[in-house]
Amino acid sequence: MNSLSPLEVGQVVNSKDTLYEALVRNQVHCPKYKDLIMTTEFMQRVQRSESWLPSVKEIKLLNCFGPPPKQAVAEILYNLMINTNNEHQPEWQSAFIDTAQRIRKTPPDVKFMLAIISSMDQNNKLFAKDYVKPRLDLRGNDLLAGNEQRILDPNNFFTGLPLARKSKKRSISFLDAKMKQAIQIRKMEQ
């Protein structure tokens, strides 16, 4: 193990910017520089192996179409990291847990967290072909309650479908004008 004087270290790393650059040049897979987790203190801990970030070689990317919200991804990653047994490298366990706690408290960007999850657990449900981002189920909040008009569902066409994604295009409606007006009045009364 090499040792350098503070003067020698200061010539190559003298700011947060150069510390981040040094991590990247050493092939550490880092969150974005502007992420709140990337404090000087955290980066120094990574350099000293007191906190953990994966090397670029360890990253195995998988696609996740429509990931859950940032905090939910952070919770998935936290649980995955806490429940991972580093028996082949026990000295990394405390660094691993330290990073897991920091990710839970100050999550980095979703793309970064998904890269770590896909590298640690390639069978995670987030990367399944049929994965659908959890949506707020509004079916229980029936704005039509009390109205007689119902939409016919021949052959169970609508039954069992997942909730539709929000569309940037003009949405379609199966309600007639009277029904739309009744719903608008109810919304204004609430």
C-alpha positions as CSV (number, residue, x, y, z in Angstrom):
1,M,0.0,0.0,0.0
2,N,1.4,3.4,-1.0
3,S,1.4,6.4,1.2
4,L,1.5,10.0,0.0
5,S,2.1,13.2,1.8
6,P,-0.8,15.7,2.0
7,L,1.2,18.0,-0.4
8,E,1.4,15.2,-3.0
9,V,-2.3,14.4,-2.7
10,G,-3.2,18.2,-2.8
11,Q,-1.4,18.5,-6.2
12,V,-3.8,16.0,-7.8
13,V,-7.0,16.4,-5.7
14,N,-7.6,19.8,-4.3
15,S,-11.4,20.3,-4.6
16,K,-14.7,18.5,-4.7
17,D,-14.5,18.6,-8.5
18,T,-11.1,17.0,-8.7
19,L,-12.1,14.4,-6.1
20,Y,-15.1,13.4,-8.2
21,E,-12.9,13.4,-11.3
22,A,-10.5,11.1,-9.5
23,L,-13.2,8.6,-8.6
24,V,-14.4,8.5,-12.2
25,R,-10.9,8.1,-13.5
26,N,-10.4,5.2,-11.1
27,Q,-13.4,3.5,-12.7
28,V,-15.8,4.0,-9.8
29,H,-19.5,4.1,-11.0
30,C,-20.7,7.3,-9.5
31,P,-24.0,9.1,-9.3
32,K,-24.2,12.5,-11.0
33,Y,-21.9,15.1,-9.5
34,K,-24.8,17.3,-8.5
35,D,-26.7,14.6,-6.6
36,L,-27.0,15.4,-3.0
37,I,-25.4,12.1,-1.9
38,M,-22.2,13.2,-3.6
39,T,-20.8,15.3,-0.8
40,T,-17.0,15.7,-0.3
41,E,-17.3,13.7,2.9
42,F,-19.0,10.8,1.1
43,M,-16.5,10.8,-1.8
44,Q,-13.6,10.7,0.7
45,R,-15.2,7.8,2.5
46,V,-15.5,5.9,-0.8
47,Q,-11.8,6.7,-1.5
48,R,-10.9,5.3,1.9
49,S,-13.2,2.2,1.4
50,E,-15.4,3.3,4.3
51,S,-18.4,3.7,2.0
52,W,-19.1,1.7,-1.2
53,L,-19.7,2.5,-4.8
54,P,-19.4,-0.2,-7.5
55,S,-16.7,-0.3,-10.0
56,V,-17.7,0.2,-13.6
57,K,-16.7,-3.4,-14.3
58,E,-19.4,-4.6,-11.8
59,I,-22.3,-2.8,-13.6
60,K,-24.6,-4.9,-15.6
61,L,-27.3,-2.7,-17.1
62,L,-30.9,-3.9,-17.7
63,N,-33.8,-1.7,-18.9
64,C,-36.7,-0.7,-16.8
65,F,-39.5,0.8,-18.7
66,G,-41.2,3.3,-16.4
67,P,-39.5,2.9,-13.1
68,P,-41.3,3.7,-9.8
69,P,-40.7,7.0,-8.0
70,K,-37.2,7.8,-6.8
71,Q,-38.0,7.1,-3.1
72,A,-39.5,3.7,-4.0
73,V,-36.4,2.7,-6.0
74,A,-34.2,3.9,-3.2
75,E,-36.1,1.7,-0.8
76,I,-35.7,-1.3,-3.1
77,L,-32.0,-0.7,-3.4
78,Y,-31.6,-0.2,0.4
79,N,-33.4,-3.5,1.2
80,L,-31.3,-5.3,-1.5
81,M,-28.0,-3.9,-0.1
82,I,-28.9,-4.5,3.6
83,N,-29.9,-8.2,2.8
84,T,-26.8,-8.9,0.7
85,N,-24.3,-11.1,2.5
86,N,-20.7,-10.2,1.7
87,E,-19.2,-13.4,3.1
88,H,-16.5,-13.5,0.5
89,Q,-15.5,-9.9,1.4
90,P,-16.6,-9.2,5.0
91,E,-14.5,-6.1,5.3
92,W,-16.9,-4.5,2.7
93,Q,-20.0,-5.2,4.8
94,S,-19.8,-2.0,6.9
95,A,-19.0,0.2,3.8
96,F,-21.9,-1.5,2.0
97,I,-24.3,-0.7,4.9
98,D,-23.1,2.9,5.2
99,T,-23.8,3.5,1.5
100,A,-27.2,1.8,1.8
101,Q,-28.2,4.1,4.6
102,R,-27.0,7.2,2.7
103,I,-29.0,6.1,-0.4
104,R,-32.1,5.7,1.7
105,K,-31.6,9.1,3.3
106,T,-30.5,11.0,0.2
107,P,-31.3,9.0,-2.9
108,P,-29.2,9.6,-6.0
109,D,-30.8,9.7,-9.5
110,V,-33.0,6.7,-10.5
111,K,-30.8,5.7,-13.4
112,F,-27.9,5.2,-11.1
113,M,-29.9,3.2,-8.6
114,L,-31.4,1.0,-11.3
115,A,-27.9,0.2,-12.6
116,I,-26.9,-1.0,-9.1
117,I,-30.1,-3.0,-8.7
118,S,-29.7,-4.6,-12.1
119,S,-26.1,-5.5,-11.3
120,M,-27.0,-7.1,-7.9
121,D,-30.3,-8.7,-8.8
122,Q,-30.9,-9.3,-12.5
123,N,-34.1,-11.2,-11.7
124,N,-35.7,-8.2,-10.0
125,K,-39.3,-7.6,-11.0
126,L,-38.3,-4.0,-12.2
127,F,-36.6,-5.5,-15.2
128,A,-39.3,-8.0,-16.2
129,K,-40.8,-7.6,-19.6
130,D,-44.3,-7.4,-18.1
131,Y,-43.4,-4.9,-15.3
132,V,-45.8,-2.1,-15.0
133,K,-45.1,0.9,-12.8
134,P,-47.5,0.9,-9.8
135,R,-50.2,3.4,-10.2
136,L,-52.6,5.0,-7.9
137,D,-55.8,2.9,-8.2
138,L,-58.6,5.4,-8.6
139,R,-61.2,2.6,-9.2
140,G,-62.3,2.9,-5.5
141,N,-63.0,6.6,-5.9
142,D,-66.0,6.3,-8.1
143,L,-67.1,9.7,-9.2
144,L,-70.1,8.1,-10.9
145,A,-71.5,6.6,-7.7
146,G,-75.2,7.1,-7.5
147,N,-75.7,7.7,-11.2
148,E,-77.6,5.1,-13.2
149,Q,-75.6,5.4,-16.4
150,R,-73.0,2.6,-16.8
151,I,-70.7,1.8,-19.7
152,L,-71.3,-1.6,-21.2
153,D,-68.4,-4.0,-21.1
154,P,-69.2,-6.6,-23.8
155,N,-67.1,-9.8,-23.6
156,N,-65.3,-8.3,-20.5
157,F,-63.2,-6.1,-22.8
158,F,-62.2,-3.6,-20.0
159,T,-62.2,-6.1,-17.1
160,G,-58.7,-7.1,-15.9
161,L,-56.8,-4.4,-17.9
162,P,-54.1,-2.5,-16.0
163,L,-54.6,1.2,-15.4
164,A,-53.8,3.2,-18.5
165,R,-50.7,5.4,-18.6
166,K,-51.1,9.1,-18.7
167,S,-51.1,10.2,-22.3
168,K,-49.8,13.4,-23.8
169,K,-52.3,13.0,-26.6
170,R,-55.9,13.9,-26.3
171,S,-57.7,11.4,-24.1
172,I,-60.9,9.6,-25.2
173,S,-64.0,9.3,-23.1
174,F,-66.8,6.7,-23.1
175,L,-69.2,9.1,-21.2
176,D,-71.9,11.1,-22.9
177,A,-72.2,14.9,-22.4
178,K,-74.7,14.6,-19.4
179,M,-72.4,12.3,-17.6
180,K,-69.3,14.5,-18.1
181,Q,-71.3,17.5,-16.8
182,A,-72.4,15.6,-13.7
183,I,-68.8,14.6,-12.9
184,Q,-67.6,18.2,-13.3
185,I,-70.2,19.4,-10.9
186,R,-69.2,16.7,-8.3
187,K,-65.6,17.7,-8.6
188,M,-66.4,21.4,-8.0
189,E,-68.5,20.5,-5.0
190,Q,-65.6,18.6,-3.4
